[in-house]
Every structure is written in structure tokens, then in C-alpha cells.
């Protein structure tokens, strides 16, 4: 599995107040700029279980297998460097938060919890003034998957 997460016009959880957002190359990239919003704010959020009557969007993230390990690779360029975080949050069937972790902009691995029903991925501001977003890529991790089965 190799799933590309894009930021397009259909993603509806975007920090728009005072933001300049330009979709480039027919939705193949996004330029985002906001010089005045606070650290800790969510810039954009994707969900594996969007509620269609509210969001008017379909699946934004792939469905994952519980207990499996996945790689998250990031293709973006932020100014200043090191001013973004990526948070993966996990929710149970009643949409209660059951866990979260921070993934480096260099990419990283995460294990989808056994009791998770859905998850979100968010770009979090830690002082960014602008960024060019290309994509996030989620793929199955062979290394950790093999390690998990040996335990």
C-alpha cells in the first residue's frame, strides 16, 4: 500500500483566518502563508472518518489495519525550517481520543493501535510563516511489521 495524502480544495479543516492559500499546478501542491497566527494552531487536518453531511468530503486517509506498522513520509518545505509538527491522533468508536504521537518532518513510523477506530493527521504550527505542501505518503512498514510478528 502506498497512499498519497493531498491538500486540495475538498479538505475542509484548514486555518483560513488571515491566511493566503494558493493551490498550485491543478492541486498538485499548496502554498500557505500566515504571519500572524499562534503556535500550537492546526494548519490543516485530514481524517480517516470524515462525517459526510458536515464535511461534504469522502475518504481523506486510507483505512489502516489495527496493530500494523506504517511509514509516514513528508514532502513539504516550510519557512523557517523546523517550524512545523505532524501529529497523528487515534480515536475509538465513540470518537474519544485514545492516543497521539508526533512524527518528524523527516518522516517516521507509527503503529495503528488495536483499539483504534479512526485517526487524524494534522500539521501543527510552531512558528511557521509560510510553507509549500506537496504530499504525505503512508505506506506499510516492513521492518516493524516483521519485528511485531517475532514478539
MARSE-50538 format. One record per residue: residue number from 1; residue in three letters; y, x, z of N, C-alpha, C in turn. Coordinates in nm, 3 decimals. Example, Ala and Ser with C-alpha at 12.3 -4.5 7.8 and 13.67 -1.06 7.14 Angstrom:
residues 2
{1; ALA; {-0.569; 1.319; 0.780}; {-0.450; 1.230; 0.780}; {-0.330; 1.320; 0.780}}
{2; SER; {-0.225; 1.285; 0.708}; {-0.106; 1.367; 0.714}; {0.003; 1.290; 0.787}}
//
This chain:
residues 151
{1; UNK; {-0.118; 0.084; 0.000}; {0.000; 0.000; 0.000}; {0.124; 0.088; 0.000}}
{2; UNK; {0.216; 0.056; -0.085}; {0.345; 0.124; -0.093}; {0.450; 0.015; -0.117}}
{3; UNK; {0.524; -0.025; -0.015}; {0.619; -0.134; -0.026}; {0.760; -0.080; -0.015}}
{4; UNK; {0.842; -0.109; -0.115}; {0.983; -0.067; -0.113}; {1.070; -0.178; -0.057}}
{5; UNK; {1.145; -0.145; 0.046}; {1.238; -0.238; 0.108}; {1.375; -0.213; 0.048}}
{6; UNK; {1.431; -0.314; -0.017}; {1.561; -0.303; -0.081}; {1.665; -0.383; -0.002}}
{7; UNK; {1.788; -0.343; -0.017}; {1.902; -0.416; 0.039}; {1.970; -0.482; -0.080}}
{8; UNK; {1.952; -0.614; -0.092}; {2.013; -0.685; -0.204}; {2.095; -0.803; -0.154}}
{9; UNK; {2.143; -0.884; -0.246}; {2.229; -0.997; -0.210}; {2.159; -1.102; -0.127}}
{10; UNK; {2.024; -1.100; -0.126}; {1.948; -1.202; -0.055}; {1.923; -1.167; 0.092}}
{11; UNK; {1.950; -1.044; 0.130}; {1.940; -1.006; 0.271}; {2.061; -1.066; 0.341}}
{12; UNK; {2.036; -1.153; 0.439}; {2.149; -1.227; 0.496}; {2.195; -1.176; 0.632}}
{13; UNK; {2.125; -1.082; 0.694}; {2.169; -1.028; 0.823}; {2.237; -0.894; 0.798}}
{14; UNK; {2.365; -0.903; 0.760}; {2.445; -0.785; 0.728}; {2.575; -0.795; 0.806}}
{15; UNK; {2.622; -0.681; 0.859}; {2.752; -0.678; 0.927}; {2.860; -0.679; 0.820}}
{16; UNK; {2.923; -0.795; 0.800}; {3.019; -0.811; 0.691}; {3.165; -0.806; 0.736}}
{17; UNK; {3.192; -0.824; 0.865}; {3.330; -0.831; 0.913}; {3.403; -0.699; 0.892}}
{18; UNK; {3.497; -0.698; 0.800}; {3.575; -0.578; 0.771}; {3.500; -0.475; 0.689}}
{19; UNK; {3.383; -0.513; 0.636}; {3.300; -0.418; 0.561}; {3.325; -0.429; 0.412}}
{20; UNK; {3.315; -0.316; 0.346}; {3.315; -0.312; 0.199}; {3.171; -0.289; 0.158}}
{21; UNK; {3.115; -0.383; 0.081}; {2.976; -0.375; 0.038}; {2.974; -0.387; -0.114}}
{22; UNK; {2.919; -0.286; -0.179}; {2.908; -0.287; -0.325}; {2.762; -0.268; -0.364}}
{23; UNK; {2.711; -0.361; -0.445}; {2.576; -0.348; -0.498}; {2.586; -0.270; -0.628}}
{24; UNK; {2.513; -0.159; -0.635}; {2.525; -0.065; -0.745}; {2.400; -0.068; -0.832}}
{25; UNK; {2.418; -0.047; -0.961}; {2.306; -0.038; -1.057}; {2.214; -0.159; -1.051}}
{26; UNK; {2.271; -0.279; -1.060}; {2.193; -0.403; -1.059}; {2.103; -0.414; -0.937}}
{27; UNK; {2.156; -0.385; -0.820}; {2.081; -0.400; -0.697}; {1.990; -0.285; -0.662}}
{28; UNK; {2.000; -0.174; -0.733}; {1.914; -0.059; -0.703}; {1.968; 0.025; -0.588}}
{29; UNK; {2.089; -0.001; -0.545}; {2.148; 0.071; -0.433}; {2.264; -0.008; -0.377}}
{30; UNK; {2.306; 0.031; -0.257}; {2.418; -0.037; -0.191}; {2.510; 0.067; -0.131}}
{31; UNK; {2.640; 0.048; -0.153}; {2.741; 0.129; -0.087}; {2.800; 0.041; 0.023}}
{32; UNK; {2.802; 0.092; 0.146}; {2.855; 0.019; 0.262}; {2.960; 0.106; 0.329}}
{33; UNK; {3.075; 0.045; 0.361}; {3.179; 0.118; 0.434}; {3.245; 0.023; 0.533}}
{34; UNK; {3.262; 0.073; 0.656}; {3.336; 0.002; 0.758}; {3.381; 0.107; 0.859}}
{35; UNK; {3.510; 0.131; 0.866}; {3.564; 0.236; 0.952}; {3.591; 0.189; 1.094}}
{36; UNK; {3.576; 0.058; 1.122}; {3.625; 0.005; 1.248}; {3.523; -0.072; 1.330}}
{37; UNK; {3.394; -0.059; 1.303}; {3.303; -0.136; 1.386}; {3.233; -0.047; 1.487}}
{38; UNK; {3.190; -0.108; 1.596}; {3.146; -0.032; 1.713}; {3.005; 0.023; 1.700}}
{39; UNK; {2.982; 0.132; 1.770}; {2.849; 0.192; 1.776}; {2.754; 0.094; 1.843}}
{40; UNK; {2.631; 0.097; 1.798}; {2.530; 0.007; 1.850}; {2.517; -0.121; 1.772}}
{41; UNK; {2.610; -0.146; 1.679}; {2.604; -0.267; 1.596}; {2.497; -0.253; 1.489}}
{42; UNK; {2.435; -0.366; 1.456}; {2.335; -0.368; 1.349}; {2.408; -0.380; 1.217}}
{43; UNK; {2.382; -0.286; 1.127}; {2.443; -0.290; 0.994}; {2.369; -0.388; 0.905}}
{44; UNK; {2.237; -0.375; 0.901}; {2.155; -0.465; 0.820}; {2.020; -0.480; 0.887}}
{45; UNK; {1.960; -0.599; 0.872}; {1.829; -0.625; 0.931}; {1.739; -0.695; 0.829}}
{46; UNK; {1.614; -0.646; 0.822}; {1.511; -0.710; 0.741}; {1.406; -0.767; 0.834}}
{47; UNK; {1.345; -0.879; 0.795}; {1.246; -0.944; 0.880}; {1.117; -0.970; 0.803}}
{48; UNK; {1.004; -0.959; 0.875}; {0.875; -0.989; 0.812}; {0.846; -1.138; 0.815}}
{49; UNK; {0.925; -1.214; 0.891}; {0.902; -1.358; 0.901}; {1.035; -1.433; 0.902}}
{50; UNK; {1.110; -1.426; 0.792}; {1.238; -1.499; 0.790}; {1.213; -1.650; 0.789}}
{51; UNK; {1.298; -1.724; 0.857}; {1.287; -1.870; 0.862}; {1.363; -1.926; 0.742}}
{52; UNK; {1.289; -1.970; 0.641}; {1.348; -2.006; 0.512}; {1.461; -2.110; 0.520}}
{53; UNK; {1.447; -2.219; 0.597}; {1.558; -2.316; 0.599}; {1.691; -2.258; 0.644}}
{54; UNK; {1.688; -2.151; 0.723}; {1.812; -2.089; 0.769}; {1.853; -1.974; 0.678}}
{55; UNK; {1.758; -1.887; 0.643}; {1.790; -1.766; 0.569}; {1.795; -1.785; 0.418}}
{56; UNK; {1.722; -1.882; 0.367}; {1.711; -1.905; 0.222}; {1.662; -1.780; 0.149}}
{57; UNK; {1.572; -1.709; 0.213}; {1.513; -1.591; 0.151}; {1.365; -1.587; 0.183}}
{58; UNK; {1.291; -1.524; 0.098}; {1.148; -1.510; 0.118}; {1.115; -1.384; 0.196}}
{59; UNK; {0.996; -1.336; 0.176}; {0.945; -1.219; 0.246}; {1.032; -1.097; 0.216}}
{60; UNK; {1.079; -1.030; 0.321}; {1.163; -0.912; 0.307}; {1.087; -0.785; 0.340}}
{61; UNK; {0.982; -0.798; 0.420}; {0.899; -0.685; 0.463}; {0.753; -0.721; 0.439}}
{62; UNK; {0.668; -0.622; 0.421}; {0.526; -0.652; 0.399}; {0.458; -0.699; 0.527}}
{63; UNK; {0.352; -0.776; 0.511}; {0.270; -0.813; 0.625}; {0.184; -0.692; 0.659}}
{64; UNK; {0.177; -0.658; 0.787}; {0.104; -0.539; 0.830}; {-0.021; -0.580; 0.908}}
{65; UNK; {-0.120; -0.491; 0.908}; {-0.244; -0.515; 0.983}; {-0.226; -0.464; 1.124}}
{66; UNK; {-0.262; -0.547; 1.219}; {-0.249; -0.510; 1.361}; {-0.334; -0.387; 1.392}}
{67; UNK; {-0.275; -0.293; 1.464}; {-0.346; -0.173; 1.504}; {-0.344; -0.061; 1.401}}
{68; UNK; {-0.295; -0.087; 1.281}; {-0.289; 0.017; 1.178}; {-0.160; 0.097; 1.190}}
{69; UNK; {-0.167; 0.221; 1.142}; {-0.052; 0.311; 1.142}; {0.015; 0.309; 1.005}}
{70; UNK; {0.147; 0.321; 1.006}; {0.226; 0.316; 0.883}; {0.332; 0.425; 0.884}}
{71; UNK; {0.366; 0.472; 0.764}; {0.476; 0.566; 0.744}; {0.599; 0.487; 0.700}}
{72; UNK; {0.714; 0.526; 0.750}; {0.840; 0.470; 0.705}; {0.924; 0.585; 0.653}}
{73; UNK; {0.953; 0.582; 0.524}; {1.036; 0.685; 0.461}; {1.169; 0.624; 0.423}}
{74; UNK; {1.275; 0.703; 0.436}; {1.411; 0.655; 0.421}; {1.479; 0.729; 0.306}}
{75; UNK; {1.547; 0.653; 0.220}; {1.627; 0.713; 0.113}; {1.768; 0.656; 0.125}}
{76; UNK; {1.853; 0.730; 0.196}; {1.993; 0.690; 0.211}; {2.076; 0.814; 0.240}}
{77; UNK; {2.207; 0.800; 0.226}; {2.298; 0.910; 0.253}; {2.414; 0.853; 0.334}}
{78; UNK; {2.431; 0.902; 0.458}; {2.534; 0.849; 0.546}; {2.642; 0.953; 0.572}}
{79; UNK; {2.762; 0.902; 0.604}; {2.876; 0.987; 0.641}; {2.933; 0.936; 0.772}}
{80; UNK; {2.944; 1.019; 0.872}; {2.894; 1.156; 0.884}; {2.743; 1.158; 0.904}}
{81; UNK; {2.684; 1.273; 0.880}; {2.539; 1.289; 0.894}; {2.497; 1.262; 1.038}}
{82; UNK; {2.380; 1.205; 1.053}; {2.326; 1.178; 1.186}; {2.392; 1.062; 1.258}}
{83; UNK; {2.455; 0.972; 1.183}; {2.529; 0.862; 1.247}; {2.461; 0.726; 1.230}}
{84; UNK; {2.331; 0.729; 1.204}; {2.252; 0.605; 1.191}; {2.122; 0.619; 1.268}}
{85; UNK; {2.069; 0.506; 1.314}; {1.935; 0.498; 1.369}; {1.859; 0.390; 1.295}}
{86; UNK; {1.728; 0.402; 1.291}; {1.644; 0.296; 1.237}; {1.558; 0.246; 1.352}}
{87; UNK; {1.566; 0.116; 1.377}; {1.488; 0.057; 1.486}; {1.386; -0.040; 1.426}}
{88; UNK; {1.261; -0.026; 1.470}; {1.155; -0.120; 1.434}; {1.124; -0.198; 1.562}}
{89; UNK; {1.138; -0.330; 1.556}; {1.114; -0.417; 1.672}; {0.999; -0.510; 1.643}}
{90; UNK; {0.915; -0.534; 1.744}; {0.795; -0.615; 1.729}; {0.808; -0.741; 1.814}}
{91; UNK; {0.759; -0.854; 1.758}; {0.770; -0.984; 1.825}; {0.635; -1.052; 1.831}}
{92; UNK; {0.615; -1.132; 1.938}; {0.491; -1.208; 1.949}; {0.506; -1.342; 1.878}}
{93; UNK; {0.406; -1.427; 1.893}; {0.403; -1.556; 1.823}; {0.521; -1.647; 1.862}}
{94; UNK; {0.572; -1.633; 1.984}; {0.685; -1.716; 2.028}; {0.819; -1.647; 2.006}}
{95; UNK; {0.820; -1.543; 1.922}; {0.939; -1.468; 1.883}; {1.004; -1.394; 1.999}}
{96; UNK; {0.925; -1.361; 2.101}; {0.973; -1.278; 2.212}; {0.953; -1.131; 2.176}}
{97; UNK; {1.050; -1.048; 2.207}; {1.041; -0.905; 2.181}; {0.932; -0.844; 2.269}}
{98; UNK; {0.835; -0.775; 2.205}; {0.727; -0.711; 2.282}; {0.734; -0.559; 2.275}}
{99; UNK; {0.823; -0.506; 2.192}; {0.837; -0.361; 2.184}; {0.930; -0.322; 2.071}}
{100; UNK; {0.979; -0.198; 2.079}; {1.067; -0.145; 1.976}; {1.058; 0.006; 1.978}}
{101; UNK; {1.086; 0.067; 1.866}; {1.090; 0.212; 1.860}; {1.193; 0.257; 1.757}}
{102; UNK; {1.241; 0.379; 1.778}; {1.340; 0.438; 1.688}; {1.267; 0.534; 1.594}}
{103; UNK; {1.297; 0.521; 1.466}; {1.239; 0.608; 1.364}; {1.351; 0.699; 1.313}}
{104; UNK; {1.321; 0.826; 1.295}; {1.418; 0.924; 1.246}; {1.457; 0.892; 1.102}}
{105; UNK; {1.577; 0.934; 1.064}; {1.618; 0.919; 0.924}; {1.536; 1.008; 0.832}}
{106; UNK; {1.465; 1.105; 0.889}; {1.374; 1.187; 0.811}; {1.243; 1.114; 0.785}}
{107; UNK; {1.228; 0.996; 0.842}; {1.105; 0.919; 0.828}; {1.017; 0.939; 0.950}}
{108; UNK; {0.913; 0.861; 0.960}; {0.823; 0.872; 1.073}; {0.711; 0.771; 1.064}}
{109; UNK; {0.625; 0.776; 1.165}; {0.511; 0.686; 1.171}; {0.526; 0.587; 1.285}}
{110; UNK; {0.466; 0.471; 1.267}; {0.460; 0.373; 1.374}; {0.327; 0.299; 1.363}}
{111; UNK; {0.282; 0.247; 1.476}; {0.158; 0.169; 1.480}; {0.197; 0.025; 1.509}}
{112; UNK; {0.152; -0.065; 1.422}; {0.181; -0.207; 1.440}; {0.096; -0.259; 1.556}}
{113; UNK; {0.159; -0.309; 1.664}; {0.085; -0.349; 1.784}; {-0.018; -0.460; 1.758}}
{114; UNK; {-0.123; -0.459; 1.838}; {-0.230; -0.559; 1.826}; {-0.181; -0.700; 1.856}}
{115; UNK; {-0.082; -0.713; 1.944}; {-0.033; -0.846; 1.982}; {0.093; -0.887; 1.906}}
{116; UNK; {0.129; -0.814; 1.802}; {0.250; -0.847; 1.725}; {0.220; -0.957; 1.623}}
{117; UNK; {0.317; -1.042; 1.603}; {0.308; -1.148; 1.504}; {0.407; -1.125; 1.389}}
{118; UNK; {0.520; -1.059; 1.420}; {0.620; -1.027; 1.318}; {0.698; -0.904; 1.364}}
{119; UNK; {0.782; -0.853; 1.275}; {0.863; -0.736; 1.309}; {0.991; -0.737; 1.227}}
{120; UNK; {1.089; -0.658; 1.274}; {1.213; -0.639; 1.200}; {1.240; -0.490; 1.189}}
{121; UNK; {1.315; -0.454; 1.087}; {1.366; -0.318; 1.071}; {1.517; -0.328; 1.059}}
{122; UNK; {1.588; -0.246; 1.137}; {1.734; -0.252; 1.141}; {1.794; -0.114; 1.123}}
{123; UNK; {1.906; -0.108; 1.053}; {1.990; 0.011; 1.052}; {2.096; -0.011; 1.159}}
{124; UNK; {2.105; 0.084; 1.253}; {2.196; 0.072; 1.367}; {2.307; 0.176; 1.353}}
{125; UNK; {2.431; 0.134; 1.369}; {2.547; 0.222; 1.363}; {2.557; 0.308; 1.489}}
{126; UNK; {2.572; 0.439; 1.471}; {2.603; 0.528; 1.584}; {2.723; 0.615; 1.546}}
{127; UNK; {2.814; 0.557; 1.467}; {2.935; 0.629; 1.427}; {2.949; 0.647; 1.278}}
{128; UNK; {2.872; 0.574; 1.200}; {2.878; 0.586; 1.054}; {3.008; 0.524; 1.002}}
{129; UNK; {3.067; 0.589; 0.903}; {3.184; 0.530; 0.838}; {3.147; 0.474; 0.701}}
{130; UNK; {3.051; 0.538; 0.633}; {3.003; 0.486; 0.505}; {2.861; 0.534; 0.481}}
{131; UNK; {2.792; 0.461; 0.394}; {2.657; 0.503; 0.357}; {2.622; 0.450; 0.219}}
{132; UNK; {2.536; 0.524; 0.153}; {2.475; 0.477; 0.029}; {2.327; 0.457; 0.059}}
{133; UNK; {2.279; 0.334; 0.046}; {2.141; 0.299; 0.075}; {2.065; 0.282; -0.056}}
{134; UNK; {1.953; 0.352; -0.068}; {1.867; 0.334; -0.184}; {1.749; 0.245; -0.147}}
{135; UNK; {1.663; 0.290; -0.053}; {1.546; 0.209; -0.016}; {1.479; 0.266; 0.108}}
{136; UNK; {1.396; 0.183; 0.169}; {1.300; 0.224; 0.269}; {1.163; 0.204; 0.206}}
{137; UNK; {1.069; 0.290; 0.236}; {0.934; 0.275; 0.183}; {0.835; 0.271; 0.300}}
{138; UNK; {0.753; 0.166; 0.302}; {0.650; 0.152; 0.403}; {0.516; 0.173; 0.335}}
{139; UNK; {0.436; 0.264; 0.391}; {0.303; 0.290; 0.335}; {0.205; 0.312; 0.449}}
{140; UNK; {0.077; 0.289; 0.421}; {-0.025; 0.313; 0.523}; {-0.036; 0.461; 0.551}}
{141; UNK; {-0.055; 0.495; 0.677}; {-0.067; 0.633; 0.718}; {-0.215; 0.670; 0.730}}
{142; UNK; {-0.259; 0.761; 0.646}; {-0.399; 0.802; 0.651}; {-0.429; 0.890; 0.772}}
{143; UNK; {-0.337; 0.977; 0.809}; {-0.359; 1.070; 0.919}; {-0.380; 0.996; 1.051}}
{144; UNK; {-0.288; 0.911; 1.088}; {-0.301; 0.842; 1.216}; {-0.412; 0.738; 1.211}}
{145; UNK; {-0.436; 0.678; 1.096}; {-0.542; 0.579; 1.084}; {-0.676; 0.645; 1.116}}
{146; UNK; {-0.699; 0.766; 1.061}; {-0.823; 0.838; 1.089}; {-0.831; 0.873; 1.237}}
{147; UNK; {-0.720; 0.915; 1.296}; {-0.716; 0.950; 1.438}; {-0.746; 0.828; 1.523}}
{148; UNK; {-0.693; 0.713; 1.487}; {-0.717; 0.591; 1.563}; {-0.864; 0.555; 1.566}}
{149; UNK; {-0.935; 0.571; 1.454}; {-1.076; 0.533; 1.447}; {-1.165; 0.630; 1.524}}
{150; UNK; {-1.120; 0.751; 1.546}; {-1.201; 0.850; 1.619}; {-1.198; 0.828; 1.769}}
{151; UNK; {-1.098; 0.760; 1.819}; {-1.081; 0.742; 1.964}; {-1.184; 0.647; 2.019}}
//
